[in-house]
């Protein structure tokens, strides 16, 4: 087995390009069948990245909702210090305070995770799209 020098993906010796990242192994031209197989593989990887990007958006939305709910519970954790006074103080022993801390921590974690996954897969999508267009342009220009 051979490994792609660009992405490290394990490949077969007879392939002219890496099926994962699309980089050519040294030959400047692919056969028509190899190009079709490569574009199909790149499309599968592109679809996978799109699905991951969609999932990341769900995590981002859930993270934002958790942060909003955490902020609301944090406001509810302020209690009247005295029945006659109008001053509210933060009650760290209140149930609302601990729910707020939990929701804020979970929301921030989910939001950061979603953002990281989104950035990774958007950059991967861009690279895959460029590689597909490069292969298409080469072979469309060759056929004309």
C-alpha positions in Angstrom: 0.0 0.0 0.0 1.0 3.6 -0.7 0.2 6.7 1.3 -0.6 10.1 -0.1 2.2 12.5 0.5 -0.4 15.4 0.9 -3.0 13.9 3.3 -1.5 10.6 4.4 -4.5 8.6 3.2 -3.7 4.9 2.4 -4.1 4.3 -1.4 -3.5 1.6 -3.9 -0.4 1.6 -6.1 -2.2 1.6 -9.4 -4.1 4.9 -8.6 -2.8 8.1 -10.2 -4.4 10.4 -7.6 -5.4 10.3 -3.9 -9.1 9.4 -3.6 -9.4 11.4 -0.4 -7.8 14.8 -1.3 -7.5 14.5 -5.1 -3.8 15.3 -5.3 -2.0 13.8 -8.3 0.8 11.4 -7.4 3.2 12.6 -10.0 1.5 12.0 -13.3 0.2 15.1 -14.9 -2.7 13.4 -16.6 -5.4 10.9 -15.5 -7.1 8.4 -17.7 -10.8 9.2 -18.3 -11.9 6.3 -16.1 -9.5 7.3 -13.3 -10.8 10.9 -13.5 -14.4 9.7 -13.3 -13.7 7.5 -10.2 -11.8 10.4 -8.6 -14.6 12.9 -9.2 -17.1 10.4 -7.8 -15.0 9.9 -4.7 -14.6 13.6 -4.3 -18.3 14.1 -4.6 -18.9 11.5 -1.9 -16.5 13.4 0.3 -18.2 16.6 -0.5 -21.6 15.2 0.4 -20.1 13.9 3.7 -18.7 17.4 4.5 -22.0 19.0 3.6 -23.8 16.7 6.0 -21.3 17.5 8.8 -21.7 21.2 8.1 -25.5 20.8 8.5 -25.0 18.9 11.8 -22.6 21.7 13.0 -25.4 24.2 12.3 -27.7 22.2 14.5 -25.1 22.3 17.3 -24.7 26.0 16.9 -28.4 26.6 17.2 -28.7 24.3 20.2 -25.7 26.1 21.8 -27.3 29.5 21.3 -30.7 28.3 22.7 -28.9 26.9 25.8 -27.0 30.1 26.3 -30.2 32.2 26.1 -32.0 29.8 28.6 -29.0 30.0 30.9 -29.1 33.8 30.9 -32.8 33.7 31.7 -32.2 31.3 34.6 -29.4 33.5 35.8 -31.7 36.5 35.9 -34.2 34.4 37.8 -31.5 33.5 40.4 -31.6 37.1 41.6 -33.9 37.1 44.7 -35.2 39.9 47.0 -32.8 40.4 49.9 -35.5 41.6 52.2 -39.3 41.5 51.9 -39.5 45.3 52.4 -36.4 46.2 50.3 -36.5 46.4 46.5 -32.9 45.4 46.1 -32.2 42.0 44.5 -29.1 40.0 45.1 -27.7 36.9 43.4 -28.7 33.8 45.4 -26.0 31.2 44.8 -28.0 28.6 46.7 -31.1 29.0 44.5 -32.0 26.2 42.1 -32.1 28.7 39.2 -28.5 29.7 39.8 -27.2 26.1 39.3 -29.5 25.5 36.3 -28.1 28.7 34.8 -24.5 27.6 35.3 -25.2 24.2 33.8 -27.0 25.7 30.8 -24.3 28.3 30.2 -21.5 25.7 30.4 -23.3 23.2 28.1 -24.4 25.9 25.7 -20.9 27.4 25.4 -19.4 23.9 24.9 -21.9 23.0 22.2 -21.5 26.3 20.5 -17.7 26.1 20.3 -17.9 22.5 19.1 -20.4 23.4 16.3 -18.2 26.4 15.2 -15.1 24.2 15.1 -16.8 21.5 13.0 -18.3 24.1 10.7 -15.0 25.8 10.0 -13.2 22.5 9.4 -15.9 21.2 7.0 -16.4 24.5 5.2 -12.7 24.6 4.4 -12.7 21.0 3.3 -15.8 21.7 1.1 -14.0 24.6 -0.5 -10.9 22.4 -1.2 -13.0 19.6 -2.6 -15.0 21.9 -4.8 -11.9 23.5 -6.2 -10.4 20.1 -7.0 -13.5 18.9 -8.7 -13.7 22.0 -10.8 -10.0 21.7 -11.7 -10.5 18.1 -12.9 -13.7 19.0 -14.8 -12.0 22.0 -16.4 -9.0 20.0 -17.5 -11.1 17.2 -19.1 -13.8 19.6 -20.6 -11.0 21.6 -22.2 -9.4 18.4 -23.4 -12.6 17.1 -25.0 -13.2 20.3 -27.0 
